[in-house]
């Protein structure tokens, strides 16, 4: 299971290895209000919150690192994705059962957060799925920039399985 999450982080590392700073910070209005850098920073915020929370027993997804250097420099995002991939590589399957409290803001009309008990396995599913959702948006931005993007980038694993079974491996 852990290697699957590492694969998703590796997708970001690969894309970050082949993007210019100008493309990384460009905001493709009117279609998008965020840059690729902002999307990657947001993904990193969630994984970083999970990493810290796993160690401390409390995950706070409300903490964001908005307007950071990560949003401006793809090489910094690549370093952070690599560090998270290394963290996952040091975990063992038994770590997936680690329980902790998760806090996340839940209301769009007022400031209101909920606290729930979860575990590392469940939260890795969330952060990975959340990353893939943002990768899908990043893929569209890259395509609008006339860049090549790996075919499987931004697709949920279940979608890839469906496409491969129904359309063949070259869908």
Phi and psi restraints in degrees (value plus and minus 20) as a CYANA .aco file:
   2 UNK   PHI     -82.4   -42.4
   2 UNK   PSI     -56.0   -16.0
   3 UNK   PHI     -85.2   -45.2
   3 UNK   PSI     -50.5   -10.5
   4 UNK   PHI     -83.8   -43.8
   4 UNK   PSI     -60.4   -20.4
   5 UNK   PHI     -89.3   -49.3
   5 UNK   PSI     -56.6   -16.6
   6 UNK   PHI     -83.6   -43.6
   6 UNK   PSI     -56.5   -16.5
   7 UNK   PHI     -79.6   -39.6
   7 UNK   PSI     -61.0   -21.0
   8 UNK   PHI     -86.6   -46.6
   8 UNK   PSI     -61.5   -21.5
   9 UNK   PHI     -84.9   -44.9
   9 UNK   PSI     -56.4   -16.4
  10 UNK   PHI     -83.9   -43.9
  10 UNK   PSI     -52.8   -12.8
  11 UNK   PHI     -79.4   -39.4
  11 UNK   PSI     -62.5   -22.5
  12 UNK   PHI     -84.7   -44.7
  12 UNK   PSI     -64.1   -24.1
  13 UNK   PHI     -79.1   -39.1
  13 UNK   PSI     -63.4   -23.4
  14 UNK   PHI     -82.2   -42.2
  14 UNK   PSI     -66.5   -26.5
  15 UNK   PHI     -84.7   -44.7
  15 UNK   PSI     -59.7   -19.7
  16 UNK   PHI     -87.4   -47.4
  16 UNK   PSI     -41.7    -1.7
  17 UNK   PHI     -94.4   -54.4
  17 UNK   PSI     -34.4     5.6
  18 UNK   PHI    -153.9  -113.9
  18 UNK   PSI      25.3    65.3
  19 UNK   PHI    -156.8  -116.8
  19 UNK   PSI     119.5   159.5
  20 UNK   PHI    -100.4   -60.4
  20 UNK   PSI     137.8   177.8
  21 UNK   PHI     -81.2   -41.2
  21 UNK   PSI     -58.7   -18.7
  22 UNK   PHI     -82.4   -42.4
  22 UNK   PSI     -64.9   -24.9
  23 UNK   PHI     -86.0   -46.0
  23 UNK   PSI     -55.9   -15.9
  24 UNK   PHI     -83.4   -43.4
  24 UNK   PSI     -56.2   -16.2
  25 UNK   PHI    -120.4   -80.4
  25 UNK   PSI     -27.2    12.8
  26 UNK   PHI     -86.0   -46.0
  26 UNK   PSI     117.0   157.0
  27 UNK   PHI    -128.1   -88.1
  27 UNK   PSI      96.5   136.5
  28 UNK   PHI    -106.3   -66.3
  28 UNK   PSI      53.8    93.8
  29 UNK   PHI     -97.3   -57.3
  29 UNK   PSI     128.5   168.5
  30 UNK   PHI    -109.9   -69.9
  30 UNK   PSI     -16.1    23.9
  31 UNK   PHI     -96.8   -56.8
  31 UNK   PSI     -51.3   -11.3
  32 UNK   PHI    -154.2  -114.2
  32 UNK   PSI     129.8   169.8
  33 UNK   PHI    -131.0   -91.0
  33 UNK   PSI     -15.8    24.2
  34 UNK   PHI    -153.8  -113.8
  34 UNK   PSI     131.1   171.1
  35 UNK   PHI    -105.3   -65.3
  35 UNK   PSI     149.5   189.5
  36 UNK   PHI     -78.6   -38.6
  36 UNK   PSI     -61.4   -21.4
  37 UNK   PHI     -79.2   -39.2
  37 UNK   PSI     -60.0   -20.0
  38 UNK   PHI     -88.6   -48.6
  38 UNK   PSI     -57.9   -17.9
  39 UNK   PHI     -84.3   -44.3
  39 UNK   PSI     -66.5   -26.5
  40 UNK   PHI     -84.7   -44.7
  40 UNK   PSI     -59.5   -19.5
  41 UNK   PHI     -80.3   -40.3
  41 UNK   PSI     -60.9   -20.9
  42 UNK   PHI     -83.5   -43.5
  42 UNK   PSI     -62.9   -22.9
  43 UNK   PHI     -81.6   -41.6
  43 UNK   PSI     -65.1   -25.1
  44 UNK   PHI     -83.1   -43.1
  44 UNK   PSI     -57.0   -17.0
  45 UNK   PHI     -75.1   -35.1
  45 UNK   PSI     -64.6   -24.6
  46 UNK   PHI     -89.7   -49.7
  46 UNK   PSI     -66.1   -26.1
  47 UNK   PHI     -84.4   -44.4
  47 UNK   PSI     -58.7   -18.7
  48 UNK   PHI     -86.8   -46.8
  48 UNK   PSI     -61.3   -21.3
  49 UNK   PHI     -80.0   -40.0
  49 UNK   PSI     -60.0   -20.0
  50 UNK   PHI     -86.8   -46.8
  50 UNK   PSI     -64.3   -24.3
  51 UNK   PHI     -80.5   -40.5
  51 UNK   PSI     -70.0   -30.0
  52 UNK   PHI     -83.0   -43.0
  52 UNK   PSI     -63.3   -23.3
  53 UNK   PHI     -85.3   -45.3
  53 UNK   PSI     -56.9   -16.9
  54 UNK   PHI     -79.9   -39.9
  54 UNK   PSI     -60.9   -20.9
  55 UNK   PHI     -93.8   -53.8
  55 UNK   PSI     -52.2   -12.2
  56 UNK   PHI    -121.0   -81.0
  56 UNK   PSI     -32.2     7.8
  57 UNK   PHI      66.8   106.8
  57 UNK   PSI     -11.2    28.8
  58 UNK   PHI    -170.5  -130.5
  58 UNK   PSI      98.4   138.4
  59 UNK   PHI    -123.4   -83.4
  59 UNK   PSI     106.1   146.1
  60 UNK   PHI    -139.1   -99.1
  60 UNK   PSI      80.4   120.4
  61 UNK   PHI     -94.7   -54.7
  61 UNK   PSI     -26.8    13.2
  62 UNK   PHI     -96.5   -56.5
  62 UNK   PSI     -38.2     1.8
  63 UNK   PHI     -97.5   -57.5
  63 UNK   PSI     101.8   141.8
  64 UNK   PHI    -145.9  -105.9
  64 UNK   PSI     132.9   172.9
  65 UNK   PHI    -131.5   -91.5
  65 UNK   PSI      27.8    67.8
  66 UNK   PHI     -80.2   -40.2
  66 UNK   PSI     128.0   168.0
  67 UNK   PHI      41.4    81.4
  67 UNK   PSI      10.8    50.8
  68 UNK   PHI    -111.5   -71.5
  68 UNK   PSI     150.7   190.7
  69 UNK   PHI     -83.6   -43.6
  69 UNK   PSI     -44.1    -4.1
  70 UNK   PHI     -77.7   -37.7
  70 UNK   PSI     -55.1   -15.1
  71 UNK   PHI     -92.6   -52.6
  71 UNK   PSI     -37.5     2.5
  72 UNK   PHI    -125.0   -85.0
  72 UNK   PSI     -46.0    -6.0
  73 UNK   PHI    -147.4  -107.4
  73 UNK   PSI      89.5   129.5
  74 UNK   PHI     -80.3   -40.3
  74 UNK   PSI     -49.8    -9.8
  75 UNK   PHI     -87.1   -47.1
  75 UNK   PSI     -50.2   -10.2
  76 UNK   PHI     -91.1   -51.1
  76 UNK   PSI     -59.6   -19.6
  77 UNK   PHI     -83.8   -43.8
  77 UNK   PSI     -61.4   -21.4
  78 UNK   PHI     -81.0   -41.0
  78 UNK   PSI     -61.5   -21.5
  79 UNK   PHI     -81.3   -41.3
  79 UNK   PSI     -63.2   -23.2
  80 UNK   PHI     -89.8   -49.8
  80 UNK   PSI     -60.4   -20.4
  81 UNK   PHI     -82.0   -42.0
  81 UNK   PSI     -59.4   -19.4
  82 UNK   PHI     -84.6   -44.6
  82 UNK   PSI     -61.6   -21.6
  83 UNK   PHI     -82.9   -42.9
  83 UNK   PSI     -60.5   -20.5
  84 UNK   PHI     -87.1   -47.1
  84 UNK   PSI     -58.9   -18.9
  85 UNK   PHI     -82.1   -42.1
  85 UNK   PSI     -60.4   -20.4
  86 UNK   PHI     -85.5   -45.5
  86 UNK   PSI     -59.1   -19.1
  87 UNK   PHI     -79.7   -39.7
  87 UNK   PSI     -66.7   -26.7
  88 UNK   PHI     -81.4   -41.4
  88 UNK   PSI     -55.8   -15.8
  89 UNK   PHI     -86.3   -46.3
  89 UNK   PSI     -42.1    -2.1
  90 UNK   PHI    -109.4   -69.4
  90 UNK   PSI     -34.0     6.0
  91 UNK   PHI     -96.2   -56.2
  91 UNK   PSI     136.0   176.0
  92 UNK   PHI    -138.0   -98.0
  92 UNK   PSI     141.7   181.7
  93 UNK   PHI     -72.9   -32.9
  93 UNK   PSI     -55.9   -15.9
  94 UNK   PHI     -83.3   -43.3
  94 UNK   PSI     -48.5    -8.5
  95 UNK   PHI     -81.7   -41.7
  95 UNK   PSI     -45.5    -5.5
  96 UNK   PHI     -82.6   -42.6
  96 UNK   PSI     -41.0    -1.0
  97 UNK   PHI    -106.4   -66.4
  97 UNK   PSI     -23.9    16.1
  98 UNK   PHI     -79.9   -39.9
  98 UNK   PSI     103.7   143.7
  99 UNK   PHI    -115.0   -75.0
  99 UNK   PSI     129.8   169.8
 100 UNK   PHI    -182.1  -142.1
 100 UNK   PSI     150.2   190.2
 101 UNK   PHI    -113.5   -73.5
 101 UNK   PSI     118.3   158.3
 102 UNK   PHI    -134.9   -94.9
 102 UNK   PSI     113.2   153.2
 103 UNK   PHI    -136.4   -96.4
 103 UNK   PSI     115.1   155.1
 104 UNK   PHI    -171.6  -131.6
 104 UNK   PSI     118.5   158.5
 105 UNK   PHI     -89.0   -49.0
 105 UNK   PSI     116.9   156.9
 106 UNK   PHI    -144.0  -104.0
 106 UNK   PSI     -31.6     8.4
 107 UNK   PHI    -123.2   -83.2
 107 UNK   PSI     120.1   160.1
 108 UNK   PHI    -114.5   -74.5
 108 UNK   PSI     -29.0    11.0
 109 UNK   PHI    -128.5   -88.5
 109 UNK   PSI     -34.2     5.8
 110 UNK   PHI    -173.0  -133.0
 110 UNK   PSI     138.7   178.7
 111 UNK   PHI     -96.0   -56.0
 111 UNK   PSI      90.6   130.6
 112 UNK   PHI    -171.0  -131.0
 112 UNK   PSI     101.3   141.3
 113 UNK   PHI    -130.0   -90.0
 113 UNK   PSI     132.6   172.6
 114 UNK   PHI    -135.3   -95.3
 114 UNK   PSI     126.3   166.3
 115 UNK   PHI    -136.4   -96.4
 115 UNK   PSI     107.9   147.9
 116 UNK   PHI    -154.9  -114.9
 116 UNK   PSI     134.9   174.9
 117 UNK   PHI    -107.6   -67.6
 117 UNK   PSI     114.8   154.8
 118 UNK   PHI    -163.8  -123.8
 118 UNK   PSI    -190.3  -150.3
 119 UNK   PHI    -162.2  -122.2
 119 UNK   PSI     150.8   190.8
 120 UNK   PHI     -82.0   -42.0
 120 UNK   PSI     -60.2   -20.2
 121 UNK   PHI     -79.2   -39.2
 121 UNK   PSI     -68.5   -28.5
 122 UNK   PHI     -83.5   -43.5
 122 UNK   PSI     -63.3   -23.3
 123 UNK   PHI     -92.7   -52.7
 123 UNK   PSI     -48.4    -8.4
 124 UNK   PHI     -87.4   -47.4
 124 UNK   PSI     -57.6   -17.6
 125 UNK   PHI     -80.0   -40.0
 125 UNK   PSI     -63.6   -23.6
 126 UNK   PHI     -84.9   -44.9
 126 UNK   PSI     -72.6   -32.6
 127 UNK   PHI     -84.9   -44.9
 127 UNK   PSI     -55.1   -15.1
 128 UNK   PHI     -89.6   -49.6
 128 UNK   PSI     -64.6   -24.6
 129 UNK   PHI     -82.8   -42.8
 129 UNK   PSI     -61.5   -21.5
 130 UNK   PHI     -81.1   -41.1
 130 UNK   PSI     -62.2   -22.2
 131 UNK   PHI     -81.5   -41.5
 131 UNK   PSI     -65.9   -25.9
 132 UNK   PHI     -80.7   -40.7
 132 UNK   PSI     -59.1   -19.1
 133 UNK   PHI     -78.3   -38.3
 133 UNK   PSI     -65.1   -25.1
 134 UNK   PHI     -91.7   -51.7
 134 UNK   PSI     -53.2   -13.2
 135 UNK   PHI     -80.6   -40.6
 135 UNK   PSI     -56.6   -16.6
 136 UNK   PHI     -81.9   -41.9
 136 UNK   PSI     -60.9   -20.9
 137 UNK   PHI     -89.0   -49.0
 137 UNK   PSI     -60.5   -20.5
 138 UNK   PHI     -80.9   -40.9
 138 UNK   PSI     -59.4   -19.4
 139 UNK   PHI     -80.3   -40.3
 139 UNK   PSI     -63.9   -23.9
 140 UNK   PHI     -83.7   -43.7
 140 UNK   PSI     -62.6   -22.6
 141 UNK   PHI     -80.1   -40.1
 141 UNK   PSI     -65.5   -25.5
 142 UNK   PHI     -82.3   -42.3
 142 UNK   PSI     -59.9   -19.9
 143 UNK   PHI     -85.6   -45.6
 143 UNK   PSI     -58.1   -18.1
 144 UNK   PHI     -84.9   -44.9
 144 UNK   PSI     -45.1    -5.1
 145 UNK   PHI    -106.9   -66.9
 145 UNK   PSI     -13.3    26.7
 146 UNK   PHI      40.4    80.4
 146 UNK   PSI      15.7    55.7
 147 UNK   PHI    -120.8   -80.8
 147 UNK   PSI     135.1   175.1
 148 UNK   PHI    -102.5   -62.5
 148 UNK   PSI     118.0   158.0
 149 UNK   PHI    -152.5  -112.5
 149 UNK   PSI     116.8   156.8
 150 UNK   PHI     -73.6   -33.6
 150 UNK   PSI     121.2   161.2
 151 UNK   PHI     -76.0   -36.0
 151 UNK   PSI     -58.3   -18.3
 152 UNK   PHI    -107.3   -67.3
 152 UNK   PSI     -21.3    18.7
 153 UNK   PHI     -89.8   -49.8
 153 UNK   PSI     108.3   148.3
 154 UNK   PHI      65.8   105.8
 154 UNK   PSI     -10.1    29.9
 155 UNK   PHI    -128.6   -88.6
 155 UNK   PSI     118.1   158.1
 156 UNK   PHI     -88.1   -48.1
 156 UNK   PSI     127.4   167.4
 157 UNK   PHI     -73.7   -33.7
 157 UNK   PSI     -60.8   -20.8
 158 UNK   PHI     -84.9   -44.9
 158 UNK   PSI     -54.9   -14.9
 159 UNK   PHI     -87.6   -47.6
 159 UNK   PSI     -62.5   -22.5
 160 UNK   PHI     -81.6   -41.6
 160 UNK   PSI     -61.0   -21.0
 161 UNK   PHI     -80.3   -40.3
 161 UNK   PSI     -67.5   -27.5
 162 UNK   PHI     -79.7   -39.7
 162 UNK   PSI     -68.7   -28.7
 163 UNK   PHI     -81.8   -41.8
 163 UNK   PSI     -62.4   -22.4
 164 UNK   PHI     -86.7   -46.7
 164 UNK   PSI     -57.6   -17.6
 165 UNK   PHI     -93.3   -53.3
 165 UNK   PSI     -54.0   -14.0
 166 UNK   PHI    -121.6   -81.6
 166 UNK   PSI     -43.7    -3.7
 167 UNK   PHI    -141.2  -101.2
 167 UNK   PSI     -22.5    17.5
 168 UNK   PHI      66.1   106.1
 168 UNK   PSI     148.1   188.1
 169 UNK   PHI     -88.9   -48.9
 169 UNK   PSI     -32.7     7.3
 170 UNK   PHI    -128.0   -88.0
 170 UNK   PSI       7.7    47.7
